[in-house]
């Protein structure tokens, strides 16, 4: 199986975990705010760990091998992180969207319905995750891609449930809430395909792709996930979830990657 196909399928599997988590809403399950914050904190921990262990460190290694200089490698990594964060920042500024708690952001939504604003917001969040999985397979590093897909898939499940429960709280039906949560996860294979194709085309792009994905995910963590987990007064519980997620992803990367 080609690396491109593996990257696409792995990011698809990770994205579908959003729907797996959202399945509980079909059975009328709800989630206390504290539990939601713990699970989202867990997701943030997984993403932080993946950003460093599965993306940034491999990116530095490849950049140093290609350039023969730690200084050039560090410069490429820094530029890649900054570029990834800047692209997600620009998407937040230019695309009309609305967060469940934080409210509307970005450009004037015009005639777009509120549900589409929610979908765009979650898409901005999920796209870098899919790209990270695809890029992780770059250079034929299947083990790194598998560990990334596993970790991001694990944290997608509680995110999918949180999205579906939030939609239920806004008055949407069970089926509608599940379908929307599943739909938002399906943007991940799009990002995965773009990521794996880009870094497969040129070895030179691999360190850029790895560090770009790291920067994009770090921006999402800082701008959206961690602030959301601290709004309900459950900072300590959310931080415990973050630490657990970070440790789990570290173990996955060390043992699988």
Secondary structure per residue as TSV (DSSP state, phi and psi in degrees):
chain	resnum	aa	ss	phi	psi
A	1	X	-	360.0	134.0
A	2	X	-	-69.8	157.0
A	3	X	H	-61.8	-36.6
A	4	X	H	-62.4	-46.3
A	5	X	H	-63.9	-42.4
A	6	X	H	-61.7	-42.1
A	7	X	H	-63.9	-40.4
A	8	X	H	-65.2	-47.9
A	9	X	H	-66.9	-39.0
A	10	X	H	-65.8	-41.7
A	11	X	H	-69.6	-32.1
A	12	X	H	-64.6	-44.9
A	13	X	H	-61.8	-42.1
A	14	X	H	-63.7	-41.2
A	15	X	H	-66.0	-37.2
A	16	X	H	-66.6	-21.0
A	17	X	H	-63.5	-23.1
A	18	X	H	-60.9	-43.6
A	19	X	H	-68.6	-34.8
A	20	X	H	-61.0	-45.0
A	21	X	H	-64.3	-38.1
A	22	X	H	-72.5	-14.2
A	23	X	G	-55.2	-33.8
A	24	X	G	-60.0	-27.0
A	25	X	G	-69.1	-23.3
A	26	X	G	-67.8	-20.6
A	27	X	G	-101.4	15.9
A	28	X	T	77.5	15.8
A	29	X	-	-75.8	138.0
A	30	X	-	-115.3	176.2
A	31	X	-	-142.5	123.6
A	32	X	-	-59.5	151.6
A	33	X	H	-59.0	-38.0
A	34	X	H	-63.0	-44.2
A	35	X	H	-62.4	-40.1
A	36	X	H	-61.7	-43.2
A	37	X	H	-66.1	-37.5
A	38	X	H	-63.5	-45.0
A	39	X	H	-67.6	-38.9
A	40	X	H	-69.8	-33.5
A	41	X	H	-62.7	-41.3
A	42	X	H	-57.9	-44.5
A	43	X	H	-61.3	-41.3
A	44	X	H	-63.3	-40.2
A	45	X	H	-63.5	-41.9
A	46	X	H	-61.0	-43.8
A	47	X	H	-67.8	-38.8
A	48	X	H	-63.0	-48.2
A	49	X	H	-61.6	-44.2
A	50	X	I	-62.5	-38.5
A	51	X	I	-59.8	-39.2
A	52	X	I	-89.6	-52.7
A	53	X	I	-75.5	-35.2
A	54	X	I	-101.1	-16.1
A	55	X	I	-120.9	-58.8
A	56	X	I	-66.6	-50.3
A	57	X	H	-63.1	-46.9
A	58	X	H	-61.1	-35.9
A	59	X	H	-62.3	-41.7
A	60	X	H	-63.5	-41.7
A	61	X	H	-63.0	-46.0
A	62	X	H	-66.0	-41.8
A	63	X	H	-63.1	-37.9
A	64	X	H	-69.8	-38.9
A	65	X	H	-63.2	-41.4
A	66	X	H	-71.0	-39.1
A	67	X	H	-96.8	-25.3
A	68	X	S	75.3	14.5
A	69	X	-	-141.1	128.8
A	70	X	H	-68.7	-29.9
A	71	X	H	-67.4	-44.9
A	72	X	H	-66.2	-40.3
A	73	X	H	-60.6	-45.3
A	74	X	H	-64.2	-37.0
A	75	X	H	-66.8	-43.2
A	76	X	H	-61.9	-44.7
A	77	X	H	-62.1	-45.2
A	78	X	H	-62.9	-42.9
A	79	X	H	-66.2	-39.4
A	80	X	H	-64.2	-43.7
A	81	X	H	-61.3	-47.5
A	82	X	H	-61.9	-40.3
A	83	X	H	-66.4	-43.3
A	84	X	H	-61.2	-45.0
A	85	X	H	-64.4	-39.8
A	86	X	H	-65.8	-37.9
A	87	X	H	-65.5	-43.5
A	88	X	H	-67.0	-38.3
A	89	X	H	-58.4	-45.5
A	90	X	H	-63.2	-39.7
A	91	X	H	-62.1	-40.5
A	92	X	H	-63.8	-35.7
A	93	X	H	-78.6	-36.5
A	94	X	H	-94.4	-29.1
A	95	X	S	-94.0	128.3
A	96	X	-	-68.1	131.7
A	97	X	E	-159.9	168.1
A	98	X	E	-143.2	132.2
A	99	X	E	-90.9	154.0
A	100	X	T	-61.7	-38.8
A	101	X	T	-109.3	-44.2
A	102	X	T	-68.7	-26.8
A	103	X	E	94.9	-166.1
A	104	X	E	-72.3	147.0
A	105	X	E	-144.1	170.4
A	106	X	S	81.5	-158.2
A	107	X	S	-72.8	170.7
A	108	X	-	-61.7	123.8
A	109	X	-	-71.8	-15.6
A	110	X	T	61.5	-124.3
A	111	X	T	-93.2	4.3
A	112	X	-	-63.9	136.0
A	113	X	-	-74.1	162.2
A	114	X	H	-62.6	-35.1
A	115	X	H	-64.8	-36.1
A	116	X	H	-69.2	-30.6
A	117	X	H	-66.5	-38.0
A	118	X	H	-65.3	-43.5
A	119	X	H	-61.8	-41.9
A	120	X	H	-63.4	-41.3
A	121	X	H	-60.7	-44.9
A	122	X	H	-72.2	-31.8
A	123	X	H	-62.8	-43.4
A	124	X	H	-58.0	-35.6
A	125	X	H	-71.4	-45.0
A	126	X	H	-82.0	-28.2
A	127	X	H	-57.4	-46.7
A	128	X	H	-62.5	-30.7
A	129	X	H	-65.3	-44.8
A	130	X	H	-63.2	-41.2
A	131	X	H	-61.8	-39.8
A	132	X	H	-60.1	-42.6
A	133	X	H	-63.3	-46.7
A	134	X	H	-61.1	-45.8
A	135	X	H	-63.9	-32.8
A	136	X	H	-59.6	-26.2
A	137	X	T	-84.7	-4.7
A	138	X	G	-60.0	146.1
A	139	X	G	72.2	12.2
A	140	X	G	77.7	14.5
A	141	X	-	-82.3	78.6
A	142	X	H	-64.9	-40.4
A	143	X	H	-60.8	-42.5
A	144	X	H	-64.9	-41.4
A	145	X	H	-64.1	-40.1
A	146	X	H	-65.5	-42.2
A	147	X	H	-64.7	-39.3
A	148	X	H	-64.4	-46.5
A	149	X	H	-61.5	-39.9
A	150	X	H	-64.8	-48.8
A	151	X	H	-64.2	-45.9
A	152	X	H	-69.2	-35.0
A	153	X	H	-62.5	-42.5
A	154	X	H	-61.2	-41.6
A	155	X	H	-81.0	-15.2
A	156	X	H	-71.6	-30.6
A	157	X	H	-61.0	-53.7
A	158	X	H	-64.8	-31.5
A	159	X	H	-63.9	-42.2
A	160	X	H	-61.9	-41.9
A	161	X	H	-64.3	-42.1
A	162	X	H	-62.0	-41.1
A	163	X	H	-64.8	-46.6
A	164	X	H	-63.9	-41.4
A	165	X	H	-65.3	-40.1
A	166	X	H	-63.2	-40.0
A	167	X	H	-65.6	-38.7
A	168	X	H	-61.2	-39.5
A	169	X	H	-65.2	-22.7
A	170	X	T	-90.3	2.4
A	171	X	T	102.3	3.4
A	172	X	-	-79.9	149.4
A	173	X	-	-69.5	167.8
A	174	X	H	-61.9	-49.1
A	175	X	H	-62.9	-41.7
A	176	X	H	-63.5	-44.1
A	177	X	H	-63.5	-42.5
A	178	X	H	-63.7	-45.3
A	179	X	H	-62.4	-40.6
A	180	X	H	-67.4	-42.9
A	181	X	H	-60.4	-42.7
A	182	X	H	-64.1	-43.0
A	183	X	H	-59.5	-41.1
A	184	X	H	-65.7	-29.3
A	185	X	H	-73.2	-22.0
A	186	X	T	-77.4	-2.6
A	187	X	T	-76.1	-19.9
A	188	X	H	-63.8	-42.8
A	189	X	H	-64.4	-25.1
A	190	X	H	-65.4	-49.2
A	191	X	H	-62.6	-38.2
A	192	X	H	-62.8	-42.5
A	193	X	H	-65.0	-44.6
A	194	X	H	-60.6	-43.7
A	195	X	H	-65.1	-48.5
A	196	X	H	-70.4	-35.3
A	197	X	H	-66.1	-43.8
A	198	X	H	-59.9	-47.0
A	199	X	H	-81.7	-15.7
A	200	X	H	-80.9	-31.9
A	201	X	H	-63.0	-40.3
A	202	X	-	-141.1	127.3
A	203	X	T	-61.7	-30.3
A	204	X	H	-63.0	-31.1
A	205	X	H	-78.9	-14.2
A	206	X	H	-59.1	-52.1
A	207	X	H	-63.5	-33.1
A	208	X	H	-65.7	-43.8
A	209	X	H	-64.1	-43.2
A	210	X	H	-62.8	-47.2
A	211	X	H	-75.3	-30.9
A	212	X	H	-60.5	-47.4
A	213	X	H	-62.6	-37.8
A	214	X	H	-62.4	-46.3
A	215	X	H	-62.9	-40.3
A	216	X	H	-63.1	-44.0
A	217	X	H	-69.1	-38.9
A	218	X	H	-63.2	-36.5
A	219	X	H	-63.8	-44.8
A	220	X	H	-61.2	-42.0
A	221	X	I	-60.7	-48.9
A	222	X	I	-73.7	-38.6
A	223	X	I	-79.9	-32.7
A	224	X	I	-121.6	-56.9
A	225	X	I	-68.2	-54.6
A	226	X	H	-62.3	-45.4
A	227	X	H	-58.0	-37.9
A	228	X	H	-63.2	-38.8
A	229	X	H	-73.1	-14.2
A	230	X	H	-102.0	-2.6
A	231	X	T	-77.1	-24.0
A	232	X	T	-94.8	5.5
A	233	X	S	83.9	15.8
A	234	X	-	-112.8	41.2
A	235	X	H	-59.6	-42.1
A	236	X	H	-65.5	-44.1
A	237	X	H	-65.4	-42.2
A	238	X	H	-63.9	-38.8
A	239	X	H	-66.5	-38.0
A	240	X	H	-61.6	-42.3
A	241	X	H	-60.9	-40.1
A	242	X	H	-61.8	-45.4
A	243	X	H	-62.6	-41.8
A	244	X	H	-63.2	-44.2
A	245	X	H	-62.7	-40.7
A	246	X	H	-63.9	-45.0
A	247	X	H	-64.6	-43.9
A	248	X	H	-60.0	-45.3
A	249	X	H	-67.2	-34.6
A	250	X	H	-62.2	-43.5
A	251	X	H	-62.7	-42.8
A	252	X	H	-60.8	-41.5
A	253	X	H	-69.3	-40.4
A	254	X	H	-69.8	-40.2
A	255	X	H	-85.1	-35.8
A	256	X	H	-95.6	-32.8
A	257	X	-	-89.3	360.0
